């Protein structure tokens, strides 16, 4: 049962990430899954630091809204 729930949650996390707009998904994956710094993300994506922070904030909010129903 626990293994099933973990697998199901992992699928929902992956699904939630794929539904993010590409420019949000890129910064989200780089930060949350790959552990890159904001500065590294700015360099990789070619956008300024403020844009990285803004996109990451929006990506996190969108991700949280999608995944929240599956956490209870």
WONORMO-V394382 format. One record per residue. N is the residue number from 0. OMEGA is omega in radians with two decimals (NA if undefined). D_CENTER is the distance of its C-alpha to the mean C-alpha in Angstrom with 2 decimals. Layout:
BEGIN
n: [N:N]
omega: [OMEGA:OMEGA]
d_center: [D_CENTER:D_CENTER]
END
This chain:
BEGIN
n: [0:1:2:3:4:5:6:7:8:9:10:11:12:13:14:15:16:17:18:19:20:21:22:23:24:25:26:27:28:29:30:31:32:33:34:35:36:37:38:39:40:41:42:43:44:45:46:47:48:49:50:51:52:53:54:55:56:57:58:59:60:61:62:63:64:65:66:67:68:69:70:71]
omega: [-3.14:3.11:3.10:3.14:3.12:3.12:3.14:3.13:3.11:3.10:-3.13:3.07:3.14:3.11:3.13:3.12:-3.12:3.13:3.08:3.02:-3.03:-3.10:3.04:-3.13:-3.11:-3.11:3.12:-3.14:-3.13:-3.10:-2.98:-3.10:-3.12:3.06:3.12:3.06:3.08:-3.13:3.10:3.13:3.11:3.14:-3.12:-3.05:-3.14:3.08:-3.08:-3.05:3.12:3.11:3.10:-3.11:3.14:3.14:-3.14:3.11:-3.14:3.12:3.13:3.13:3.14:3.11:-3.12:3.13:-3.13:-3.01:-3.05:-3.12:-3.08:-3.10:-3.12:NA]
d_center: [26.51:24.00:23.00:22.63:20.36:18.09:18.08:17.50:14.52:13.01:13.77:12.25:8.84:9.21:10.64:8.10:5.55:8.91:9.84:7.66:10.28:10.54:10.70:7.45:5.78:7.92:7.28:3.59:5.26:8.29:7.72:6.08:7.64:10.44:11.30:12.45:14.08:13.73:17.00:16.06:13.14:15.76:18.23:16.25:15.23:18.54:17.53:18.71:17.15:17.24:15.33:12.51:12.52:12.87:10.09:7.62:9.52:9.44:5.80:5.80:9.08:8.52:6.15:8.91:11.58:10.92:10.77:13.50:16.41:15.94:16.08:19.71]
END
